[in-house]
Amino acid sequence: MEDIKNREDIARLVVAFYEEVRNNAEIGPFFNRVITNWEEHYRQLTDFWESNLFHRGTYKGNPAMAHSGMDKASGHTVEMKHFGTWMRLWITTIDEKFSGELAERAKNNARKMSTYLFLAIYRGRS
């Protein structure tokens, strides 16, 4: 397997990953409740990961606000276990498609980001 090397690889990863998320009984309902345009969501998340992995300024958004909004729309029911499910799906999807330095960085950056977003959600509840 090859490493993540360009935007097209990231787009392929994002679409495959969110197909798993959308169909997951535990976390799919959170996403399906708030995302009405999946093609736009794929583009935004491709921008996010392109910016994250290749240090490009393509992403313009606020992940903490988006996730806090998802939690609010779900009656403040997002828990740490949901982030664990998200991480498991993310790592599995990467491992099925890529191998290398950027693939590992995508996993490590997601681990850090999940902690940050989990804390942002709880701060947003007060």
N, C-alpha and C positions, 0 to 999 in steps of 0.2 A: 504494500500500500504506500501511497505517496502522502506527503505532508500537505497541509492547506497552503496554497500558493497564490491565490488571487480571489477577486470578488466573486467569480463564478463558483469557486469551491465553497466559499462562505454561503452563497445563496443556496447551493445544493444542500449544505448542512442545515441551514435554517429551515428550509421547507421540509426536509425529512424529519427533523426534530419536532417541529410544530405539528406535523401530521400525527406523530406519536402522542404529543401533549393533547391535542384535540380529542383523540380517541381514548385517553386515559380516564378511567372512571373516577379516580381520586382528584385529579387536578384539572381535567378537561372542562368541567362545568364552570370553574372560575374564569377561564379564558373565553369559553364560548359565550358566556353571559355578557362580556364587555366588548369583545372584538367583533365588529360587524363587517369589516372589510379585511379579509385575511390576506389578500394580495398586497394591500397597503402595509399591513403588519409585517409581512415577509420583507418588503422593501425597507421598512424602518429598522428591522432587526438585522438585516444585511448591512445597512449603513452603520448600525451600532457596532457590530462585530468587525467590520472593515476598519472602522476608526480605532477600535480596541486592539486589534491584532497588527494592523499596518500603520498605526499612528496617523491616520488621515482624518480630516475634519468633516467627514460626510454626515455624521449623525448630529441631528439637531433635536434634542428632546430632553425629557426629565424622567428617567426610569423610576426614581423614588416616588414622584407624584403619580405616575401611571400605576404603579403597584399599590400605592395607598388608595387610589381610586377604585382599583379592582377589589381590594379588601372591603372598602365601604359598600360597594355595589353588592357584595356577597355577605352583608350583615356582619362584618368584622369577624369572619370565621377562618381566615387564612392563618395557618399554624406552621411552626418550624418543620413538621413532618411533611408538609406540602413542598417545602423547599428541598427536602431530602428526595422526594419523588422526582422533582424537576431535575435535580443534579444527577440522579441515577439515569434518567432518560437522556440527558445531555451527554454524559460520559459514554453511555452505551452507543449513542448515535455517532459520536466522534470515533470511537474505537471500531465501529463497523465500516467507516469510510476513510479514515485518515490515520497516519502514524508519523510522528516526527515532532520537532521542536514547537512549531506553531500549534499543532494539535494539543500538545501538553500545556502550552500557555493558555489555550482556550479553556481547558479544564480548570487550571489553577485560577485564572481570572474569574471564571464563573463561581468558583468556591468563595472567593473574596466578595464578589458582588452579591451572592446570595445572603451572606451575613449582613452586609450593608443594607440590602433591601428589606430583610426581615426586621432589622432594627428601625428602619425608616417607617415601616408599617406601624409598628407599635408606638413610635413617637407620634405618628399621625392620629392615633386613636385618642390621645389626651386632649 
